[in-house]
Amino acid sequence: MRLLHTSDWHVGRSLHGTDLLAEQEAVLSSLADVVRAEGVDVVLVAGDVYDRAVPSADATGVLDRVLSRLRGAGAAVVLTPGNHDSARRLGFASGLLAVSGVHVRATTASLDEPVLLSDEHGEVAFYGLPFLEPEVARHELGADLPRSHQAVLSAAMVKVRADLYFRPGVRSVVLAHAFVQGGLPSDSERDIAVGGVDVVSASVFDGVDYVALGHLHRPQTVTPRVRYSGSPLPYSFGEAGQRKQVWLVDLDAEGLAEVRPVPLPNPRRLSVVTGELAELLADPAHEALVDDFVSARLTDAVRPTDAMRRLRSRFPHCVHLEWSGAPRDDDARSYTDRLRGRDDLSVADEFVRHVRGGVAPSSAERELLGRALAAADREEVTR
């Protein structure tokens, strides 16, 4: 049996306020091409299907079309909720969906009830563990457990192994959404720490043939049998340059046979440019970035005016701008030192220059500032 392991779709996510639904639908629809080309039997989606608990109508439309394409390509689908999803909403109509070959495992109570699919070697049991929030899950699992991810996932796997015990010879796959020890995070994941206890040992998942993990957005191998697929798109500029992928997992009669990566297309790259505004607008070396999502870091000594509009004249998809400025000789002095010996009007003048990006107040504005400061002095004297 051939599996395609993916996770962290985050359908409906934006990048610095820019909608990504078109890019998400493009890359997720390409999974159907992988299913056809590679003869995939089952697609595994290990959590964070949506980016928020209450997805938009447009986001649900994208998911509907993507799942339809995967089923049309011939693969069954097993998916579970992550910490971004509402398990109850994602699990709506799961019984009806199962009839069509889309199996949603979204409840703690049913985590030891596998989806059973067969090939020429017999059955494979797919156990979908929804994201287990420790404070809630430790009560749902019916035990007096510590308030930690390690404890609740350990208890969940005890139930999984107990069910497997009565299925001799059946191969097994677990889908889980967690931060497993040895994994490397990115800056686009939501923290799931509970009192600082968020890491789970990989040994929690001992006893199954393959563990399809979600939560971390960087594809990586924790052990040969325990892997993160990563997100299908980069969701922060910290992930710029990462090559996104899915895992193709082959099971033979004995269990895990082979795992190999399949790279995914990137509809629009993420790029970071640094320099003075005039340089970024003119440098021919940046011509290859005009179709990318761009984060610009400006180093001009004075904050440029209307910088985002000017950047977008060259980089239409510039979505993020920060200004670091160039250090001045007097920046090392303390605030008190820089004010010593100066009158109120010169301080107010410099403030106006600063907030305007270096544009000085006009003579009329300076006169108005002077009158305002004089009035403030008079009010102070009469108190």
C-alpha positions as a Markdown table, in Angstrom:
| # | Residue | x | y | z |
|---|---|---|---|---|
| 1 | Met | 0.0 | 0.0 | 0.0 |
| 2 | Arg | 1.3 | 3.4 | -0.9 |
| 3 | Leu | 0.6 | 6.4 | 1.3 |
| 4 | Leu | 1.0 | 10.1 | 0.8 |
| 5 | His | 1.8 | 11.9 | 4.1 |
| 6 | Thr | 1.0 | 15.6 | 4.3 |
| 7 | Ser | -0.1 | 18.0 | 7.0 |
| 8 | Asp | -0.5 | 21.6 | 8.1 |
| 9 | Trp | -2.5 | 22.9 | 5.1 |
| 10 | His | -3.7 | 25.9 | 7.1 |
| 11 | Val | -6.4 | 26.6 | 4.5 |
| 12 | Gly | -7.5 | 30.2 | 4.9 |
| 13 | Arg | -4.1 | 31.5 | 6.2 |
| 14 | Ser | -2.8 | 34.9 | 5.1 |
| 15 | Leu | 0.7 | 36.3 | 4.8 |
| 16 | His | 1.0 | 39.7 | 6.5 |
| 17 | Gly | -2.7 | 40.3 | 5.6 |
| 18 | Thr | -2.4 | 39.0 | 2.0 |
| 19 | Asp | -4.9 | 36.2 | 1.1 |
| 20 | Leu | -3.2 | 32.9 | 0.1 |
| 21 | Leu | -6.2 | 30.9 | -0.9 |
| 22 | Ala | -5.3 | 30.9 | -4.6 |
| 23 | Glu | -1.8 | 29.7 | -3.9 |
| 24 | Gln | -3.1 | 27.1 | -1.4 |
| 25 | Glu | -5.6 | 25.6 | -3.8 |
| 26 | Ala | -2.9 | 25.4 | -6.5 |
| 27 | Val | -0.4 | 23.5 | -4.5 |
| 28 | Leu | -3.0 | 21.3 | -2.7 |
| 29 | Ser | -4.6 | 20.4 | -6.0 |
| 30 | Ser | -1.2 | 19.3 | -7.3 |
| 31 | Leu | -1.4 | 16.5 | -4.7 |
| 32 | Ala | -4.0 | 14.9 | -7.0 |
| 33 | Asp | -1.3 | 14.8 | -9.8 |
| 34 | Val | 1.1 | 13.0 | -7.3 |
| 35 | Val | -1.7 | 10.5 | -6.5 |
| 36 | Arg | -2.1 | 9.7 | -10.2 |
| 37 | Ala | 1.6 | 9.6 | -11.1 |
| 38 | Glu | 2.7 | 7.6 | -8.1 |
| 39 | Gly | -0.3 | 5.3 | -7.7 |
| 40 | Val | -1.1 | 6.5 | -4.1 |
| 41 | Asp | -3.7 | 4.5 | -2.3 |
| 42 | Val | -4.3 | 6.7 | 0.8 |
| 43 | Val | -3.6 | 10.4 | 1.5 |
| 44 | Leu | -2.9 | 11.2 | 5.2 |
| 45 | Val | -3.5 | 14.8 | 6.5 |
| 46 | Ala | -2.0 | 15.1 | 10.0 |
| 47 | Gly | -3.8 | 18.1 | 11.4 |
| 48 | Asp | -4.2 | 21.9 | 10.9 |
| 49 | Val | -6.4 | 21.4 | 7.9 |
| 50 | Tyr | -7.7 | 24.9 | 8.4 |
| 51 | Asp | -5.9 | 27.9 | 9.8 |
| 52 | Arg | -8.7 | 28.8 | 12.3 |
| 53 | Ala | -11.4 | 27.1 | 14.2 |
| 54 | Val | -14.1 | 29.0 | 12.3 |
| 55 | Pro | -12.9 | 29.0 | 8.6 |
| 56 | Ser | -14.4 | 31.3 | 6.0 |
| 57 | Ala | -16.8 | 30.1 | 3.4 |
| 58 | Asp | -14.1 | 30.5 | 0.8 |
| 59 | Ala | -11.7 | 28.4 | 2.8 |
| 60 | Thr | -14.3 | 25.6 | 3.1 |
| 61 | Gly | -14.8 | 25.8 | -0.6 |
| 62 | Val | -11.1 | 25.2 | -1.3 |
| 63 | Leu | -11.0 | 22.2 | 1.0 |
| 64 | Asp | -14.1 | 20.7 | -0.6 |
| 65 | Arg | -12.6 | 21.0 | -4.1 |
| 66 | Val | -9.2 | 19.7 | -3.0 |
| 67 | Leu | -10.7 | 16.6 | -1.3 |
| 68 | Ser | -12.9 | 16.0 | -4.4 |
| 69 | Arg | -9.8 | 16.1 | -6.6 |
| 70 | Leu | -7.9 | 13.6 | -4.4 |
| 71 | Arg | -10.9 | 11.2 | -4.4 |
| 72 | Gly | -11.2 | 11.7 | -8.1 |
| 73 | Ala | -7.6 | 10.7 | -8.5 |
| 74 | Gly | -8.3 | 7.4 | -6.8 |
| 75 | Ala | -7.0 | 7.9 | -3.2 |
| 76 | Ala | -8.8 | 7.5 | 0.0 |
| 77 | Val | -8.2 | 10.3 | 2.5 |
| 78 | Val | -7.7 | 10.1 | 6.3 |
| 79 | Leu | -7.5 | 13.4 | 8.1 |
| 80 | Thr | -7.4 | 14.6 | 11.7 |
| 81 | Pro | -7.7 | 18.1 | 13.4 |
| 82 | Gly | -4.7 | 20.0 | 14.7 |
| 83 | Asn | -4.5 | 22.8 | 17.2 |
| 84 | His | -5.7 | 25.4 | 14.7 |
| 85 | Asp | -8.9 | 23.4 | 13.8 |
| 86 | Ser | -12.2 | 23.0 | 15.6 |
| 87 | Ala | -12.4 | 19.2 | 16.0 |
| 88 | Arg | -16.2 | 19.3 | 16.3 |
| 89 | Arg | -16.6 | 21.4 | 13.1 |
| 90 | Leu | -14.1 | 19.4 | 11.1 |
| 91 | Gly | -15.8 | 16.2 | 12.2 |
| 92 | Phe | -19.3 | 17.4 | 11.1 |
| 93 | Ala | -20.8 | 14.8 | 8.7 |
| 94 | Ser | -17.8 | 12.5 | 9.2 |
| 95 | Gly | -20.1 | 9.4 | 8.8 |
| 96 | Leu | -21.3 | 10.6 | 5.4 |
| 97 | Leu | -17.8 | 11.5 | 4.3 |
| 98 | Ala | -16.5 | 8.1 | 5.2 |
| 99 | Val | -19.0 | 6.5 | 2.7 |
| 100 | Ser | -17.3 | 8.6 | 0.0 |
| 101 | Gly | -13.8 | 7.6 | 1.1 |
| 102 | Val | -12.8 | 10.7 | 3.2 |
| 103 | His | -12.3 | 9.5 | 6.8 |
| 104 | Val | -12.2 | 12.2 | 9.5 |
| 105 | Arg | -11.0 | 11.1 | 12.9 |
| 106 | Ala | -11.8 | 14.1 | 15.2 |
| 107 | Thr | -12.8 | 12.7 | 18.6 |
| 108 | Thr | -10.8 | 11.5 | 21.5 |
| 109 | Ala | -13.4 | 8.8 | 22.3 |
| 110 | Ser | -12.8 | 7.1 | 18.9 |
| 111 | Leu | -9.0 | 7.4 | 18.6 |
| 112 | Asp | -8.7 | 3.7 | 19.1 |
| 113 | Glu | -11.2 | 2.9 | 16.4 |
| 114 | Pro | -9.1 | 2.7 | 13.3 |
| 115 | Val | -9.9 | 3.2 | 9.6 |
| 116 | Leu | -9.3 | -0.2 | 8.1 |
| 117 | Leu | -8.2 | -0.3 | 4.5 |
| 118 | Ser | -6.9 | -3.4 | 2.6 |
| 119 | Asp | -4.3 | -4.3 | 0.0 |
| 120 | Glu | -3.0 | -7.6 | -1.3 |
| 121 | His | -1.2 | -8.2 | 2.0 |
| 122 | Gly | -4.3 | -7.7 | 4.2 |
| 123 | Glu | -5.5 | -4.9 | 6.4 |
| 124 | Val | -3.8 | -1.7 | 7.4 |
| 125 | Ala | -5.2 | 0.1 | 10.5 |
| 126 | Phe | -5.1 | 3.9 | 10.5 |
| 127 | Tyr | -5.4 | 5.5 | 13.9 |
| 128 | Gly | -6.2 | 9.2 | 13.8 |
| 129 | Leu | -5.3 | 11.1 | 17.0 |
| 130 | Pro | -6.9 | 14.5 | 17.0 |
| 131 | Phe | -4.8 | 17.3 | 18.7 |
| 132 | Leu | -5.0 | 16.5 | 22.4 |
| 133 | Glu | -5.1 | 19.6 | 24.5 |
| 134 | Pro | -3.9 | 18.2 | 27.8 |
| 135 | Glu | -6.3 | 19.9 | 30.2 |
| 136 | Val | -9.3 | 18.6 | 28.2 |
| 137 | Ala | -7.9 | 15.3 | 27.0 |
| 138 | Arg | -6.7 | 14.0 | 30.4 |
| 139 | His | -10.3 | 13.9 | 31.5 |
| 140 | Glu | -11.6 | 12.5 | 28.2 |
| 141 | Leu | -9.1 | 9.7 | 28.4 |
| 142 | Gly | -10.6 | 8.6 | 31.7 |
| 143 | Ala | -7.5 | 8.7 | 33.8 |
| 144 | Asp | -5.9 | 10.9 | 36.4 |
| 145 | Leu | -3.1 | 12.2 | 34.1 |
| 146 | Pro | -0.5 | 14.9 | 34.5 |
| 147 | Arg | -1.3 | 18.1 | 32.6 |
| 148 | Ser | 1.2 | 17.5 | 29.7 |
| 149 | His | 1.3 | 16.5 | 26.1 |
| 150 | Gln | 3.6 | 13.5 | 27.0 |
| 151 | Ala | 1.0 | 12.2 | 29.4 |
| 152 | Val | -2.1 | 12.4 | 27.2 |
| 153 | Leu | -0.3 | 11.1 | 24.1 |
| 154 | Ser | 1.1 | 8.2 | 26.1 |
| 155 | Ala | -2.4 | 7.4 | 27.3 |
| 156 | Ala | -3.8 | 7.6 | 23.8 |
| 157 | Met | -1.1 | 5.3 | 22.5 |
| 158 | Val | -1.9 | 2.8 | 25.2 |
| 159 | Lys | -5.4 | 2.6 | 23.8 |
| 160 | Val | -4.1 | 2.3 | 20.3 |
| 161 | Arg | -1.8 | -0.6 | 21.2 |
| 162 | Ala | -4.5 | -2.3 | 23.1 |
| 163 | Asp | -6.7 | -2.3 | 20.0 |
| 164 | Leu | -3.8 | -3.5 | 17.9 |
| 165 | Tyr | -3.3 | -6.4 | 20.3 |
| 166 | Phe | -6.5 | -7.9 | 19.1 |
| 167 | Arg | -5.6 | -7.4 | 15.4 |
| 168 | Pro | -2.6 | -9.8 | 15.0 |
| 169 | Gly | -0.7 | -9.3 | 11.7 |
| 170 | Val | -2.4 | -6.0 | 10.9 |
| 171 | Arg | -0.1 | -3.2 | 9.9 |
| 172 | Ser | -0.6 | 0.1 | 11.6 |
| 173 | Val | -0.2 | 3.8 | 10.9 |
| 174 | Val | -0.8 | 6.6 | 13.4 |
| 175 | Leu | -1.6 | 10.3 | 12.5 |
| 176 | Ala | -0.7 | 12.8 | 15.3 |
| 177 | His | -0.3 | 16.5 | 15.8 |
| 178 | Ala | 2.4 | 17.3 | 18.3 |
| 179 | Phe | 5.9 | 18.6 | 19.0 |
| 180 | Val | 8.1 | 15.5 | 19.1 |
| 181 | Gln | 11.5 | 15.7 | 20.6 |
| 182 | Gly | 14.1 | 16.1 | 18.0 |
| 183 | Gly | 11.9 | 18.2 | 15.7 |
| 184 | Leu | 13.0 | 21.7 | 14.6 |
| 185 | Pro | 10.3 | 24.4 | 14.7 |
| 186 | Ser | 9.8 | 27.3 | 12.4 |
| 187 | Asp | 8.4 | 30.8 | 13.3 |
| 188 | Ser | 5.0 | 30.2 | 11.7 |
| 189 | Glu | 3.7 | 27.6 | 14.1 |
| 190 | Arg | 1.4 | 28.4 | 17.0 |
| 191 | Asp | 2.9 | 27.5 | 20.4 |
| 192 | Ile | 1.2 | 24.5 | 22.0 |
| 193 | Ala | 3.2 | 24.6 | 25.2 |
| 194 | Val | 1.2 | 24.0 | 28.4 |
| 195 | Gly | 3.2 | 25.4 | 31.3 |
| 196 | Gly | 6.3 | 25.0 | 29.2 |
| 197 | Val | 5.7 | 21.3 | 28.7 |
| 198 | Asp | 5.1 | 20.8 | 25.0 |
| 199 | Val | 7.7 | 18.2 | 23.9 |
| 200 | Val | 6.8 | 14.6 | 23.4 |
| 201 | Ser | 9.3 | 11.7 | 23.2 |
| 202 | Ala | 9.3 | 9.8 | 20.0 |
| 203 | Ser | 9.2 | 6.5 | 22.0 |
| 204 | Val | 5.6 | 7.3 | 22.8 |
| 205 | Phe | 4.7 | 6.0 | 19.3 |
| 206 | Asp | 6.6 | 2.7 | 19.7 |
| 207 | Gly | 4.8 | -0.3 | 18.3 |
| 208 | Val | 3.3 | 1.0 | 15.0 |
| 209 | Asp | 4.7 | 0.8 | 11.5 |
| 210 | Tyr | 4.6 | 4.5 | 10.6 |
| 211 | Val | 3.8 | 7.8 | 12.4 |
| 212 | Ala | 2.6 | 10.6 | 10.2 |
| 213 | Leu | 3.2 | 13.8 | 12.2 |
| 214 | Gly | 1.9 | 17.3 | 11.9 |
| 215 | His | 2.5 | 20.7 | 13.6 |
| 216 | Leu | 6.1 | 21.5 | 12.6 |
| 217 | His | 6.2 | 23.2 | 9.2 |
| 218 | Arg | 9.7 | 22.0 | 8.3 |
| 219 | Pro | 9.8 | 18.5 | 6.7 |
| 220 | Gln | 12.0 | 16.3 | 8.8 |
| 221 | Thr | 12.7 | 12.8 | 10.0 |
| 222 | Val | 12.6 | 12.2 | 13.8 |
| 223 | Thr | 13.3 | 8.4 | 13.3 |
| 224 | Pro | 12.9 | 6.4 | 10.1 |
| 225 | Arg | 9.3 | 5.6 | 11.2 |
| 226 | Val | 8.4 | 8.9 | 12.7 |
| 227 | Arg | 8.3 | 11.9 | 10.4 |
| 228 | Tyr | 7.0 | 15.4 | 9.8 |
| 229 | Ser | 5.8 | 16.2 | 6.3 |
| 230 | Gly | 5.9 | 20.0 | 6.9 |
| 231 | Ser | 3.5 | 22.5 | 5.5 |
| 232 | Pro | 2.8 | 22.6 | 1.7 |
| 233 | Leu | 3.6 | 26.3 | 1.5 |
| 234 | Pro | 6.0 | 28.6 | 3.4 |
| 235 | Tyr | 3.9 | 30.6 | 5.9 |
| 236 | Ser | 6.5 | 33.0 | 7.1 |
| 237 | Phe | 9.6 | 34.7 | 5.7 |
| 238 | Gly | 11.6 | 32.6 | 8.1 |
| 239 | Glu | 10.7 | 29.7 | 5.8 |
| 240 | Ala | 11.9 | 31.5 | 2.7 |
| 241 | Gly | 14.1 | 29.1 | 0.7 |
| 242 | Gln | 12.7 | 26.0 | 2.3 |
| 243 | Arg | 11.8 | 23.3 | -0.2 |
| 244 | Lys | 8.4 | 22.0 | 0.6 |
| 245 | Gln | 7.5 | 18.3 | 0.1 |
| 246 | Val | 5.3 | 15.4 | 1.0 |
| 247 | Trp | 6.4 | 11.9 | 2.0 |
| 248 | Leu | 5.6 | 8.8 | -0.1 |
| 249 | Val | 5.4 | 5.8 | 2.3 |
| 250 | Asp | 5.3 | 2.2 | 1.0 |
| 251 | Leu | 4.0 | -0.6 | 3.2 |
| 252 | Asp | 4.7 | -4.2 | 2.3 |
| 253 | Ala | 3.6 | -7.4 | 3.9 |
| 254 | Glu | 6.0 | -6.9 | 6.9 |
| 255 | Gly | 5.3 | -3.2 | 7.5 |
| 256 | Leu | 7.3 | -0.2 | 6.5 |
| 257 | Ala | 9.2 | -0.8 | 3.3 |
| 258 | Glu | 10.4 | 2.6 | 2.0 |
| 259 | Val | 9.9 | 6.4 | 2.5 |
| 260 | Arg | 10.9 | 9.0 | 0.0 |
| 261 | Pro | 10.2 | 12.7 | -0.5 |
| 262 | Val | 8.3 | 14.3 | -3.4 |
| 263 | Pro | 8.9 | 18.0 | -3.8 |
| 264 | Leu | 5.9 | 20.3 | -4.2 |
| 265 | Pro | 5.5 | 23.2 | -6.6 |
| 266 | Asn | 5.6 | 26.7 | -5.1 |
| 267 | Pro | 3.1 | 29.0 | -6.8 |
| 268 | Arg | 4.9 | 32.1 | -5.4 |
| 269 | Arg | 8.3 | 32.2 | -3.7 |
| 270 | Leu | 9.1 | 34.2 | -0.5 |
| 271 | Ser | 12.1 | 36.5 | -0.7 |
| 272 | Val | 13.7 | 39.0 | 1.6 |
| 273 | Val | 15.6 | 42.0 | 0.3 |
| 274 | Thr | 17.7 | 44.4 | 2.4 |
| 275 | Gly | 19.1 | 47.8 | 1.5 |
| 276 | Glu | 18.3 | 51.5 | 0.9 |
| 277 | Leu | 15.0 | 52.1 | -0.9 |
| 278 | Ala | 16.6 | 53.7 | -3.9 |
| 279 | Glu | 19.0 | 50.7 | -4.3 |
| 280 | Leu | 16.1 | 48.2 | -4.0 |
| 281 | Leu | 14.1 | 50.0 | -6.7 |
| 282 | Ala | 17.0 | 50.3 | -9.1 |
| 283 | Asp | 19.3 | 47.2 | -8.6 |
| 284 | Pro | 18.9 | 44.9 | -11.6 |
| 285 | Ala | 19.9 | 42.0 | -9.4 |
| 286 | His | 16.4 | 42.0 | -7.9 |
| 287 | Glu | 14.6 | 41.6 | -11.2 |
| 288 | Ala | 14.1 | 37.9 | -10.5 |
| 289 | Leu | 12.0 | 38.7 | -7.4 |
| 290 | Val | 9.3 | 40.9 | -9.0 |
| 291 | Asp | 6.8 | 38.0 | -8.9 |
| 292 | Asp | 7.7 | 36.9 | -5.4 |
| 293 | Phe | 6.1 | 37.7 | -2.0 |
| 294 | Val | 8.7 | 40.2 | -0.7 |
| 295 | Ser | 9.7 | 41.3 | 2.7 |
| 296 | Ala | 11.8 | 44.5 | 2.5 |
| 297 | Arg | 14.2 | 45.7 | 5.2 |
| 298 | Leu | 15.2 | 49.3 | 4.6 |
| 299 | Thr | 18.5 | 50.6 | 5.9 |
| 300 | Asp | 18.0 | 54.3 | 4.9 |
| 301 | Ala | 19.4 | 56.7 | 7.5 |
| 302 | Val | 16.0 | 58.5 | 7.4 |
| 303 | Arg | 12.7 | 56.7 | 7.1 |
| 304 | Pro | 11.6 | 57.0 | 3.5 |
| 305 | Thr | 8.2 | 58.5 | 2.8 |
| 306 | Asp | 5.5 | 56.4 | 1.1 |
| 307 | Ala | 8.0 | 53.5 | 1.1 |
| 308 | Met | 5.5 | 50.6 | 0.6 |
| 309 | Arg | 3.8 | 52.2 | -2.4 |
| 310 | Arg | 7.2 | 52.8 | -4.0 |
| 311 | Leu | 8.3 | 49.3 | -3.3 |
| 312 | Arg | 5.1 | 47.9 | -4.8 |
| 313 | Ser | 5.8 | 49.8 | -8.0 |
| 314 | Arg | 8.6 | 47.3 | -8.5 |
| 315 | Phe | 7.6 | 44.4 | -6.3 |
| 316 | Pro | 3.8 | 44.1 | -6.7 |
| 317 | His | 3.6 | 41.4 | -4.1 |
| 318 | Cys | 5.6 | 43.2 | -1.4 |
| 319 | Val | 3.7 | 42.3 | 1.8 |
| 320 | His | 6.0 | 43.3 | 4.6 |
| 321 | Leu | 8.2 | 46.3 | 5.3 |
| 322 | Glu | 10.5 | 47.2 | 8.2 |
| 323 | Trp | 12.9 | 50.1 | 8.6 |
| 324 | Ser | 16.0 | 49.6 | 10.7 |
| 325 | Gly | 17.7 | 52.9 | 9.8 |
| 326 | Ala | 21.4 | 53.6 | 9.7 |
| 327 | Pro | 23.0 | 54.3 | 13.1 |
| 328 | Arg | 23.9 | 57.9 | 13.7 |
| 329 | Asp | 26.9 | 59.2 | 15.6 |
| 330 | Asp | 24.8 | 60.5 | 18.5 |
| 331 | Asp | 22.6 | 57.4 | 18.8 |
| 332 | Ala | 24.9 | 56.0 | 21.4 |
| 333 | Arg | 24.3 | 58.9 | 23.8 |
| 334 | Ser | 21.5 | 58.6 | 26.4 |
| 335 | Tyr | 18.2 | 60.3 | 25.9 |
| 336 | Thr | 19.1 | 62.7 | 28.7 |
| 337 | Asp | 22.4 | 63.6 | 27.1 |
| 338 | Arg | 20.8 | 64.3 | 23.7 |
| 339 | Leu | 18.3 | 66.7 | 25.4 |
| 340 | Arg | 20.8 | 68.5 | 27.6 |
| 341 | Gly | 21.1 | 72.2 | 26.6 |
| 342 | Arg | 18.2 | 72.2 | 24.1 |
| 343 | Asp | 15.1 | 74.3 | 24.4 |
| 344 | Asp | 11.6 | 72.9 | 24.0 |
| 345 | Leu | 11.1 | 74.2 | 20.5 |
| 346 | Ser | 14.2 | 72.4 | 19.1 |
| 347 | Val | 13.1 | 69.1 | 20.8 |
| 348 | Ala | 9.6 | 69.5 | 19.3 |
| 349 | Asp | 11.2 | 70.3 | 15.9 |
| 350 | Glu | 13.2 | 67.1 | 16.0 |
| 351 | Phe | 10.2 | 65.1 | 16.9 |
| 352 | Val | 8.3 | 66.4 | 13.9 |
| 353 | Arg | 11.2 | 65.6 | 11.7 |
| 354 | His | 11.4 | 62.0 | 13.1 |
| 355 | Val | 7.7 | 61.1 | 12.6 |
| 356 | Arg | 7.7 | 62.6 | 9.1 |
| 357 | Gly | 10.7 | 60.7 | 8.0 |
| 358 | Gly | 13.1 | 63.6 | 8.0 |
| 359 | Val | 10.8 | 66.3 | 6.7 |
| 360 | Ala | 11.2 | 69.5 | 8.7 |
| 361 | Pro | 8.3 | 71.6 | 9.9 |
| 362 | Ser | 7.5 | 74.7 | 7.9 |
| 363 | Ser | 8.0 | 78.2 | 9.3 |
| 364 | Ala | 4.3 | 78.4 | 10.0 |
| 365 | Glu | 4.3 | 75.1 | 11.8 |
| 366 | Arg | 7.3 | 76.2 | 13.9 |
| 367 | Glu | 5.4 | 79.3 | 14.8 |
| 368 | Leu | 2.4 | 77.2 | 15.8 |
| 369 | Leu | 4.6 | 74.9 | 17.9 |
| 370 | Gly | 6.1 | 78.0 | 19.6 |
| 371 | Arg | 2.7 | 79.4 | 20.5 |
| 372 | Ala | 1.6 | 76.0 | 21.9 |
| 373 | Leu | 4.7 | 75.6 | 24.0 |
| 374 | Ala | 4.3 | 79.2 | 25.3 |
| 375 | Ala | 0.7 | 78.5 | 26.2 |
| 376 | Ala | 1.7 | 75.3 | 28.1 |
| 377 | Asp | 4.3 | 77.3 | 30.0 |
| 378 | Arg | 1.7 | 79.9 | 31.0 |
| 379 | Glu | -0.7 | 77.2 | 32.2 |
| 380 | Glu | 2.1 | 75.6 | 34.3 |
| 381 | Val | 2.8 | 79.0 | 36.0 |
| 382 | Thr | -0.8 | 79.6 | 36.9 |
| 383 | Arg | -1.2 | 76.2 | 38.6 |
